[in-house]
Amino acid sequence: MTKEQHIDYWKSTAEEDWITVGVLFDTGRFLHALFWSHLVLEKLAKALWVKNNEGNTPPKIHNLITLLKQANVDLGDETMNFIGKFNDFQLSSRYPDYLNKMYKIATKDYTRTILQTVKEIRQCLLKMLP
């Protein structure tokens, strides 16, 4: 695959996942919506990694801060701090003790607020891509 095809792959799968986020939120699956929205940002960060690096295969990691730094993307301190905290909604949320804690946090209002910020970051990242 070409560099452009790799970028298109990450962008298109992020778009599909963003649709899934909406469905999950609308059906009251708030923690799942947050997990999938993390995937959206992760995939866009990987598209930017491909765009801004020589290789076409981003690292198989889930940490958004690391991916964005390796892609030479800085969204400012406030946004990067949000993203650092947002990393809590990645894979570690699958383990029982952590999962129980996160279910209590992921209320409808909390999730709505977080998803609004994710939406803004998503749009910002998309503007950086071809």
C-alpha positions, 0 to 999 in steps of 0.5 A: 500500500502507498503512504496515501492508502495507509492514511486513508485506511486510518482515516476511514476506519476512524470515521466508521468508529466515530459513527459507532461512538454515536450509536453507543452514546444513544443507547446508553453505553457511555463507557463503551462510547468513550473507549471507541472515541479513544480509538477514533483519536488513536487512528487519526494519530496513527494517520498523522504518524504515517503522514509525518514519518518515513514509514507507513506502519505506526507503532502498535501502541495506544498511548495518544500522547506518544503517538502525537509526539512521534507524529510531531503534533502538538495541540497545546498544553490544555488539549495535550493534558486532556488527551493524557487523561483521556488515555484512561479510556483505552485498553486498561478499561477492560480489567474488572477493578478498573472497569467498575471504577470507570462505569461510575465515572461514565455518566451521560452528562460526563460522557457528553462533555468528554465527547464534545471535546473529542469531537473538537480534537477529531476535527483539528486532527482531520484538518492536518490530514490530506 
